[in-house]
Amino acid sequence: MKKVIYMLATVIMVACNASPQENQSQSNLEESSKDALFNEVMAIHDEVMPEMGRIFRLQKALKQVIDSLETQKVSASISVDSLKNIQADLKEADDAMMNWMRSNDFQFENMEEEEIMQELASEKEKIIVVKDKMLNSIEQAEKVLQKFEQP
């Protein structure tokens, strides 16, 4: 009988001791997954954020070209309306980044782990869209401005 009680006590102690370690291990895994996803989101942001200055310069250059074409009434290989559309795309990309940054405080208090991961995955998708808008509008603007550069 003593052996049975001793064995039960040993099993209970082992089970109690193993459980916190397993829970801690699971918690660490969840935390590292969350951190990794957060770092991915921020890496995308950090990659394209420096392009905001480039967008501003391209908007300014397009405005100068548009003003020049409108003032001089010169025919160009591209219409003023097309230039204004490219300028609008740059502004939309700029606004998208600013809105994304304003809408994110990354406060996950009182949220379950699954909710946090879903939120981060959603934010990753959103910042990828912002990145694509920024890079595509920059490429488009630079391509068209090359046509107006002085040799």
C-alpha positions in Angstrom: 0.0 0.0 0.0 2.9 2.4 0.9 4.5 1.6 -2.5 1.2 2.5 -4.3 0.9 5.8 -2.4 4.6 6.5 -3.1 4.2 5.7 -6.8 1.1 7.9 -7.0 2.9 10.7 -5.2 5.8 10.4 -7.6 3.6 10.4 -10.7 1.7 13.4 -9.4 5.0 15.3 -8.7 6.4 14.4 -12.1 3.2 15.5 -13.8 3.1 18.7 -11.9 6.7 19.5 -12.6 6.5 18.6 -16.3 3.4 20.7 -17.0 4.8 24.2 -16.2 7.9 23.4 -18.4 5.7 22.2 -21.2 3.5 25.3 -20.8 6.5 27.5 -20.6 7.9 25.9 -23.7 4.6 26.4 -25.6 4.5 30.0 -24.4 8.0 30.6 -25.6 7.2 29.2 -29.0 4.1 31.3 -29.3 6.0 34.4 -28.1 8.8 33.7 -30.6 6.3 33.2 -33.4 4.5 36.5 -32.5 7.8 38.3 -32.3 9.0 36.8 -35.7 5.8 37.9 -37.4 5.9 41.4 -35.8 9.5 41.7 -37.0 8.5 40.7 -40.5 5.8 43.4 -40.5 8.3 46.0 -39.3 11.0 44.9 -41.7 8.7 45.6 -44.6 7.8 49.0 -43.2 11.4 49.8 -42.6 12.3 48.8 -46.1 9.9 51.2 -47.8 9.7 54.0 -45.2 12.8 55.7 -46.6 11.1 55.9 -50.0 8.7 58.6 -48.6 11.3 61.3 -49.4 11.7 59.9 -52.9 7.9 60.1 -53.4 7.9 63.7 -52.2 10.7 64.6 -54.7 8.9 62.8 -57.5 5.6 64.6 -56.8 7.5 67.9 -56.8 9.2 67.1 -60.1 5.9 66.0 -61.7 4.3 69.2 -60.6 7.0 71.2 -62.3 6.6 69.3 -65.5 2.8 69.6 -65.4 3.0 73.3 -64.7 5.6 73.8 -67.5 3.4 71.9 -70.0 0.3 73.7 -69.1 2.0 77.1 -69.2 3.7 76.6 -72.5 0.9 74.7 -74.1 3.6 72.4 -75.6 2.6 69.0 -77.0 4.3 66.1 -75.2 4.6 62.4 -75.7 2.4 62.0 -72.7 -0.7 63.9 -71.7 -0.9 66.3 -68.7 -3.8 64.1 -67.5 -1.6 61.1 -67.5 1.0 63.0 -65.5 -1.6 64.1 -63.0 -2.7 60.4 -62.7 0.9 59.4 -61.9 1.1 62.2 -59.4 -2.2 61.1 -57.8 -0.7 57.5 -57.6 2.3 58.9 -55.7 0.0 60.8 -53.3 -2.1 57.7 -52.8 1.0 55.6 -51.9 2.2 58.4 -49.5 -1.3 58.5 -47.9 -1.4 54.7 -47.7 1.8 54.6 -45.7 0.8 57.5 -43.4 -2.6 55.9 -42.8 -1.1 52.5 -42.1 1.3 54.0 -39.5 -1.5 56.0 -37.8 -3.8 53.0 -37.6 -1.2 50.8 -35.8 -0.3 51.0 -32.2 0.4 47.3 -31.9 -1.2 47.1 -28.5 -2.2 43.5 -27.9 -3.2 43.6 -24.3 -6.1 41.4 -23.4 -5.9 39.6 -26.7 -5.5 35.9 -27.1 -2.4 34.6 -28.9 -4.5 33.5 -31.9 -6.0 37.0 -32.2 -2.6 38.6 -32.0 -1.3 36.3 -34.8 -4.3 37.1 -36.9 -3.9 40.8 -36.4 -0.2 40.7 -37.3 -0.9 38.6 -40.4 -3.5 41.1 -41.4 -1.1 44.0 -40.9 1.6 42.2 -42.9 -0.8 41.9 -45.8 -1.7 45.6 -45.5 1.9 46.8 -45.4 2.7 44.6 -48.4 0.0 46.4 -50.3 1.4 49.7 -49.2 4.9 48.6 -50.3 3.6 47.6 -53.7 1.8 50.9 -54.1 4.9 52.9 -53.2 7.3 51.0 -55.3 5.0 50.8 -58.4 4.2 54.5 -58.2 7.9 55.4 -57.8 8.8 53.3 -60.8 6.0 54.7 -62.9 7.0 58.3 -62.0 10.7 57.8 -62.6 10.0 56.2 -66.0 7.9 59.1 -67.2 10.1 61.8 -65.8 13.1 60.4 -67.7 11.3 61.5 -70.9 11.4 65.1 -69.7 15.0 65.2 -68.4 17.4 67.6 -70.2 20.2 65.9 -72.1 
